[in-house]
Amino acid sequence: MITNKKKFFTETIKALVKLIIAGILIGVLKEYDTIIAGILILKIVHNIYKEIIQPKTNKNWLLIVGMLLTGFGGIVGETWGVTNGYWEYHEVTRELPLWLPFAWMLAFHYLYKLERNLIPLLKEQTQKNKIILAILLALILPAFGEVITIYLGVWTYYWPYQLLGVPLYAFICLVFVHMLVYTILHYVCKKYKIEDVVFN
C-alpha cells in the first residue's frame, strides 16, 4: 500500500523522464564515447558534491561505495558479455565505450535516489517491501533505458528470448547486480550501525 499515490506517481514519472533524456543523450552521441564519458563524470561529481561535500551533517558515504561496487561489477559483466559475443557496441573504435563504468555508477545512484524517495511513501516500510520495490525498479527501469539506447543503435544483444531488444538474461543480470550491491551495503550498514532508509 502507498500512502501518497500522487507523490509516488510524480517521483516515478520524474525518474522516467531522466532515464529517457539519458538514453537519448547516449544514443545521439554514441560515436563520441569520450564526450559521453565526460558528461557522465561531471554528473557523478555533481552527485558527490550534493550528497557528500555540501551537507554539513549526514554525509552519504554509502553513495561512493555503492557507485564503485556497481561500476566494478558492471564492467566485469560488460567485459564478459562482449568478449563472449553476447552483445556488442556500435560506432565506437573500442570494444567497450569509455562511458560504460560511469553509466553503471550513475545507475546505482539513480535507483538508490528513487528508492530513497519512494520508500517513505510505503505504508509498511518492512525489509520485505523494500526488497520487492528494489527488485521491481531494477527489473523495469534499467531495461527501459536499454530499450531506448538499443533502438538508437548504441548496442545489440545476441541472446535469445528478447522483449523489445532486451533478452531475458539481461533482465536477470540487471537485477542480480543491483541486488548484490544492495545486499553488501545492507550488511555494511548493519555492521557499522549506519542509518539509511534504503538499506536498513
PyMOL commands that set and color helices and strands:
alter all, ss='L'
color gray80, all
select helices_A, chain A and resi 5-28+33-53+62-83+100-121+127-151+168-191
alter helices_A, ss='H'
color red, helices_A
select strands_A, chain A and resi 87-89+155-157+162-163+166-167
alter strands_A, ss='S'
color yellow, strands_A
deselect
rebuild
show_as cartoon
